[in-house]
Amino acid sequence: MSIIARNLSEQLVDLVRDRILTGVVAPGRPIRQDALAAELGVSKIPLREALARLQEEGLLASQANRGFTVRPLNAREAEEVFALRLTLEPGMIALAARRATSADQRTASDILAKLDTLTDRLGDGVGAFNRAFHMALLRPANRPVTFTILERLHVLSERYVRKHLEPLGRNERANGEHRDMLAAWLGRDEPAITALTAAHISQTLDDLRVQLAANDTEAPGQTPG
């Protein structure tokens, strides 16, 4: 596999981020820069720049003489990320519902339809489309600073969302919550979409608290990243 030179840095960031978010490179695993650079057909310099960008995003950690590793999931980070989403996201989605155009509404509906299809087929890309659905509900608010913050929070959330969806039945519940959110958003029902969004985020965090606590119990020697 090789990458065209145009926008090389951005392509590398996107490619490596996708591998992390989809679990191809597991939490705690090192990034083998020589092997990855050879696989992608690039030099180590732009790859190292891309890895530094992903460290800034909070997906990688670096240590002297050890290079970059994928940051492990941990309860403290989940609490912080989802608390920030709870603070910013419900009100922003309500504003977006008020301002959404018919084109915005079609986009959100189409993304949720695709997400439902991928979930039913247990296909790849569920996490990315889950994030895309939430961003489609937020984008029409036209608050670029808040949107950028939430976009980064959703990138950090995606690995936790994958963890949250591991137990059987969680996909169906999440899709039902998404359908309820979309219906309220399309109807411009601001109180309803605010409450549904807050409940959706809170329930995910409640489930993660249990799952991550169980992980800590199973692996007492690990320390949070």
Beta strands, then each sheet from edge to edge (+ up, - down):
strand 1: 60-63
strand 2: 67-70
sheet 1: 1+ 2-
end
